[in-house]
């Protein structure tokens, strides 16, 4: 910017310039899909021309073939079912426990300081580092995977839930008290719906964490699951299958995010 | 219902908000509490309805309550305090749901107060769809639904624009005249006080004490905008609290 921009105005004789330009990004679904298409086309061109070596990065066509193989052989569904079950059980366990603790921390002085202190201390621990411990405690089977995902989901859910409870307008709670509503009614009819927007946006974070931990846990001790598929493909250098697995994960994540979006629309229609 | 405020004092940490307030509110009486910001008028209202525990003193409520009264001391809030996720009817239903009313009784009460406040056509609207005046009418309807003995009104018109305020002021006057309700009305607007109250209690600030009590003898439903007697009351009340208002205006905020 030139300095004369800041020169004092001496006199004016011109139409007023429109100044409120920009700072207003708009979304464009076509461009969103277009960016995928362009990326895949460029990628395929790179592979076809030999610019990208087949070993470093399999072409989209190879990845599609490999994905198709997984679908028609039925292998994909076995992996998806195993992963889906782990994800669902682990996420639900962690979320339910996190909601309960989050509400206690948000509402009661006795739970507040101990709860916040423990959560702050334990949240930053990478749960995957504890997987060997979980295997000792719960065995090599499913429970140790549920525990890994559950613990990973638990802490952010607690933090998010008590943040949401804290943010419920105090005047609404006082209103409830002024009408002699019971504590349980206040929790159910005022605090819970008031905290719901924050809780639901927390679900997006906790579900991503759950997917990351799912794959990590499956890479350590699982026969089936998307993580196991990716790991075995990787150890055989079947990069096309590896990328196919990654694509499946990405679609999985998108599907969950879409579901949560629907949940938002349904539960928060009053907004 | 008679409300007896005896020896009420309140402190917030260092600040003495109220000192030794003694006041009796007679059944069927509308009492306005006025004073500049920081005089403790809202604090006193919170204490009267049991939303704040006074450091000293107590409130005694005595006397008969209306038929079907579910919550004798009922508030109307400045910010309406409506649940945004419930409809108009749902917000009224909220305060009835904890009581032993049959579904039909609850529905009847909701219909009745919607009718009284002119909200029947808005029963399924959500608060965000309503104007400020309509929101406060919902606040009034919700308060009436529990058949209160005393209405405790905390600056109910302060969040509204000037035109809506005039409309609701008339509705309040009509409501008080029709029902003979007992009410404590907190406001910083002297015009509202002299239009609605039998007695206007002017508070002094730091510490909040009663400075003067004005009795206005004109029946509420006969008071008109611009009535010389009412204007005279308004002017003399302004003389009374003017210096306090100037001091309040110049004060640095030192209360968190």
Boltz contact constraints between the chains, C-beta under 6 A:
constraints:
  - contact:
      token1: [A, 171]
      token2: [B, 79]
      max_distance: 6.0
  - contact:
      token1: [A, 171]
      token2: [B, 81]
      max_distance: 6.0
  - contact:
      token1: [A, 172]
      token2: [B, 81]
      max_distance: 6.0
  - contact:
      token1: [A, 175]
      token2: [B, 81]
      max_distance: 6.0
  - contact:
      token1: [A, 178]
      token2: [B, 51]
      max_distance: 6.0
  - contact:
      token1: [A, 178]
      token2: [B, 75]
      max_distance: 6.0
  - contact:
      token1: [A, 179]
      token2: [B, 71]
      max_distance: 6.0
  - contact:
      token1: [A, 179]
      token2: [B, 95]
      max_distance: 6.0
  - contact:
      token1: [A, 180]
      token2: [B, 71]
      max_distance: 6.0
  - contact:
      token1: [A, 181]
      token2: [B, 98]
      max_distance: 6.0
  - contact:
      token1: [A, 182]
      token2: [B, 98]
      max_distance: 6.0
  - contact:
      token1: [A, 185]
      token2: [B, 98]
      max_distance: 6.0
  - contact:
      token1: [A, 193]
      token2: [B, 85]
      max_distance: 6.0
  - contact:
      token1: [A, 270]
      token2: [B, 84]
      max_distance: 6.0
  - contact:
      token1: [A, 270]
      token2: [B, 85]
      max_distance: 6.0
  - contact:
      token1: [A, 270]
      token2: [B, 126]
      max_distance: 6.0
